[in-house]
Amino acid sequence: MDQLSSVFTSLSDPTRRDILTALGRGSLTAGQLADLFPISKAAMSHHFNVLKSAGLVRTERRGQSIVY
């Protein structure tokens, strides 16, 4: 899958669009983001990985937290 297709695939999911909207207001940890959505942490992890592979989010480890 090329980069453009990856971006459109990522954006096709409403939860991923909502994650990006939340991140548009500022950086959040994975836990803070997970608290905003009524889905499992495993499902959130999948969404994070899709967004990262499309180049739509960056991560930074701060201690035991991952910040997006």
N, C-alpha and C positions, 0 to 999 in steps of 0.2 A: 504494500500500500504506500503510495507516495505521500508526501507531507500535506498537500492540499486535501487529499481524500481523508487523511487522518484527522485533520482539523474539522472538516464537515461532519465526519462520523462522530467526533467528540461533541460537537455542538448540536447534534440531532437529539440528544437526550435532555429532557427538561431538568433533571436533577443536576447534571453537569453545568447547564446554563445558570441554574440557581447558585451553584458553588462559585462560578466565575463572578456573578453579581455580588455575592457576599465578599469575595476577595477584592472586588473593585473599590470597596470601602476601606481596605487596608489588610495587612497581613494577619493571618489567623493560624493557630496551631491546628493539627489534625483533630485533636479532641474538641476544640471549640467549634470547628466546622461540623463534626459529627453530631454535636449537641443541637445543631440547627435543623437536622433532618431526622424524620422518623423511620430510619432504615438501619440495618445492622452495620457494625464497624467493618465487617468484611465487605459489604456492598460499597461502603464509602471508600475503602481501600481500592477497590476495583475502579471506581470513578476517578480517584486521584491518579492511579496508574495510567488510565486512558488519557487524562488531561496532560500528564507529564510527557507521555510518549508523543503527543501531538505538539508539544512545545508550548502549551498554553499556560502552564504554571511552572514555577521554579520552587525548589525546596531548599531549606537550610536547616541543619540540625543545630538545635540549641539545647545542650544538656541531653535530657531524655525525650525532648519534644522535637517534632518536625514542624517547621513553620512554612506555610505556603504563602 
